[in-house]
Amino acid sequence: MEAYDAVARDYAAVFDRIELRTFEWPWIRNLVARERPRSVLDLGCGNGYLSGALAGMAPDICALEPSPVMCSIARKNLDGAVLLRQGAAESIPFGDRRFDMVISLLSFRYMVWDRALDEIRRVLKSGGVFILADLFAGSFNPLYLHRYAASWAAARIHCVRDREYYKKLRALTGSERWRTMLGEHPKRSAACARKAVAEQFHIERIQLLSAALRGSTVGFVCRNRTLSG
Ligand SMILES: C[S@@+](CC[C@H](N)C(=O)[O-])C[C@H]1O[C@@H](n2cnc3c(N)ncnc32)[C@H](O)[C@@H]1O
């Protein structure tokens, strides 16, 4: 059984549109607009909302998702707009140098990093970009006080504006299934991720996207430095 099978339906019901990713989506959208990739892989695509949003921005979008339950939700949502495959980052079912860009939005946490990074590098073209945005373990940093406040306020405003979303979010995060799943996949630190990624990629940029006491969302822009291909 895959990590997300037990929570897939509840998760997909809460996060049903990419705009709910207030911090991550504008950042990713700008990077895609700047890089203008022709081929993109959405790695750990969940219900497919990112792939769906990218479909208008690049001609060749593929999506990969290991959970059969999540995959069937994505298949329904995407309705053939992108090429969706079931599989995991540690063994990507696409050929070498297939993509200009690979994006992992909130899925890296669940991967075996060294194996997944090997595979991401393999499927990326030379000079291709790996964009990673995920939640990492945090510890209190007084220098980030203004960022904690800004991120908290942005999240609160969202919840106040959209009561239905807030209700569903509370139900999801309060559920035993959700807590069990997260407990089995504890957050790791951004410093560890940076070390693992730097072994395989040239890291061009690391950006704090949102900050909270219990963890922060960090974005990495990484370039494939493989010269062949
Ligand atoms: C928090 S959800 C994020 C889904 C989607 N990217 C989004 O932004 O909503 C994490 C996703 O990572 C997927 N996942 C878990 N292990 C994975 C792996 N080894 N390779 C790729 N995806 C994985 C899960 O099945 C789940 O769909």
PDBQT file of the ligand as one rigid body, heavy atoms in Angstrom, charges set to zero:
ROOT
HETATM    1  C1  LIG A 301       1.389  16.220  -0.225  1.00  0.00    +0.000 C 
HETATM    2  S1  LIG A 301       1.003  15.253  -1.648  1.00  0.00    +0.000 S 
HETATM    3  C2  LIG A 301       1.409  16.432  -2.923  1.00  0.00    +0.000 C 
HETATM    4  C3  LIG A 301       0.689  16.095  -4.191  1.00  0.00    +0.000 C 
HETATM    5  C4  LIG A 301       0.752  17.201  -5.239  1.00  0.00    +0.000 C 
HETATM    6  N1  LIG A 301       2.082  17.379  -5.762  1.00  0.00    +0.000 N 
HETATM    7  C5  LIG A 301       0.220  18.467  -4.643  1.00  0.00    +0.000 C 
HETATM    8  O1  LIG A 301       0.920  19.490  -4.663  1.00  0.00    +0.000 OA
HETATM    9  O2  LIG A 301      -0.909  18.440  -4.129  1.00  0.00    +0.000 OA
HETATM   10  C6  LIG A 301       2.391  14.138  -1.742  1.00  0.00    +0.000 C 
HETATM   11  C7  LIG A 301       2.338  13.242  -2.971  1.00  0.00    +0.000 C 
HETATM   12  O3  LIG A 301       3.597  12.573  -3.123  1.00  0.00    +0.000 OA
HETATM   13  C8  LIG A 301       3.322  11.274  -3.581  1.00  0.00    +0.000 C 
HETATM   14  N2  LIG A 301       4.475  10.403  -3.311  1.00  0.00    +0.000 N 
HETATM   15  C9  LIG A 301       4.722   9.685  -2.197  1.00  0.00    +0.000 A 
HETATM   16  N3  LIG A 301       5.838   8.953  -2.355  1.00  0.00    +0.000 NA
HETATM   17  C10 LIG A 301       6.322   9.245  -3.583  1.00  0.00    +0.000 A 
HETATM   18  C11 LIG A 301       7.436   8.783  -4.333  1.00  0.00    +0.000 A 
HETATM   19  N4  LIG A 301       8.287   7.900  -3.833  1.00  0.00    +0.000 N 
HETATM   20  N5  LIG A 301       7.598   9.242  -5.597  1.00  0.00    +0.000 NA
HETATM   21  C12 LIG A 301       6.735  10.161  -6.101  1.00  0.00    +0.000 A 
HETATM   22  N6  LIG A 301       5.661  10.617  -5.434  1.00  0.00    +0.000 NA
HETATM   23  C13 LIG A 301       5.460  10.178  -4.191  1.00  0.00    +0.000 A 
HETATM   24  C14 LIG A 301       2.077  10.883  -2.811  1.00  0.00    +0.000 C 
HETATM   25  O4  LIG A 301       1.439   9.753  -3.345  1.00  0.00    +0.000 OA
HETATM   26  C15 LIG A 301       1.270  12.162  -2.876  1.00  0.00    +0.000 C 
HETATM   27  O5  LIG A 301       0.447  12.217  -3.991  1.00  0.00    +0.000 OA
ENDROOT
TORSDOF 0
